[in-house]
Amino acid sequence: MTELSLRTERLVLRPFVPADAPRVRELIGAWVVTRMLARVPYPYPPGLAEDWISKHTAQRAAGENFPFAVTVHNRLIGCVGLHEEPDRGQIVLGYWIAAAHWGLGYATEAARAVLEFGFGWLGLAGIGAQYYEENQASGRVLAKLGFVETGRGMHPCLARNAEVPGVDLELTRDFWIAKQV
Ligand SMILES: CC(C)(COP(=O)(O)OP(=O)(O)OC[C@H]1O[C@@H](n2cnc3c(N)ncnc32)[C@H](O)[C@@H]1OP(=O)(O)O)[C@@H](O)C(=O)NCCC(=O)NCCS
């Protein structure tokens, strides 16, 4: 299970490996990506991607973090995963796609596979998500997946060193299953 990969029509979602670190830094370190994420510093420091990847195996084993490298023709273009959000006592969906690959449906396609993994393999009853109100593309991804808004509030953003208006959402397994039929 710890080294599980997922396949969709166009994508392979696989565990990150140490050799991905330089490309992770290049892609997630772009301001247009970093600024929409809660806990990623900007500028993205050397060594952080290596450190982040080195923790994945233990985090998966502990059930805390299930990050998947999103690849097209063996090329890393982003990350979609599930991770524990201690503040919310919930597993949440997180994702980013390199700007050069936006608007092609990749985030939605990858997230569908990861939700299937969460509800099926992990047996979760519900999965949370959050996005900044200004991030209409992310709101659209979550709406396409069937997420339902549960509240709004100020959400931290490390890259901006600020609190940003955000939206909280949830998708239950029952709703997910009903939508698939
Ligand atoms: C959000 C993000 C993952 C979307 O990736 P993507 O692969 O382009 O997403 P998809 O193509 O699957 O879907 C995007 C949807 O948003 C829509 N969209 C894009 N920009 C939009 C905008 N400014 N306003 C409204 N809708 C928009 C697209 O038209 C598409 O919807 P459609 O299929 O109905 O046409 C990507 O923009 C990203 O990585 N952004 C930076 C990091 C980030 O925001 N992560 C999520 C944090 S909550």
The ligand as an ORCA input file, in Angstrom:
! r2SCAN-3c Opt
* xyz 0 1
  C      -6.440     25.149     -8.977
  C      -5.633     24.304     -9.957
  C      -5.135     23.059     -9.260
  C      -6.548     23.902    -11.122
  O      -5.812     23.013    -11.958
  P      -6.347     22.635    -13.430
  O      -5.677     21.385    -13.839
  O      -6.237     23.826    -14.310
  O      -7.898     22.359    -13.086
  P      -8.992     21.720    -14.077
  O      -8.576     21.982    -15.498
  O      -9.255     20.337    -13.659
  O     -10.299     22.573    -13.723
  C     -10.228     23.999    -13.634
  C     -11.615     24.571    -13.767
  O     -11.599     25.920    -13.305
  C     -12.065     26.756    -14.345
  N     -11.380     28.031    -14.171
  C     -10.087     28.327    -14.407
  N      -9.849     29.609    -14.093
  C     -11.011     30.119    -13.638
  C     -11.415     31.396    -13.163
  N     -10.543     32.417    -13.078
  N     -12.696     31.562    -12.763
  C     -13.583     30.556    -12.847
  N     -13.261     29.305    -13.283
  C     -11.985     29.116    -13.686
  C     -11.728     26.026    -15.618
  O     -12.495     26.515    -16.702
  C     -12.101     24.607    -15.206
  O     -13.510     24.434    -15.139
  P     -14.342     23.719    -16.348
  O     -13.816     22.318    -16.477
  O     -15.749     23.786    -15.891
  O     -14.071     24.522    -17.577
  C      -4.422     25.110    -10.531
  O      -4.902     26.326    -11.032
  C      -3.352     25.372     -9.487
  O      -2.512     24.524     -9.228
  N      -3.369     26.574     -8.911
  C      -2.359     26.971     -7.904
  C      -2.395     26.076     -6.666
  C      -3.805     25.936     -6.139
  O      -4.629     26.827     -6.265
  N      -4.077     24.795     -5.481
  C      -5.359     24.572     -4.859
  C      -5.395     25.216     -3.520
  S      -7.016     25.108     -2.778
*
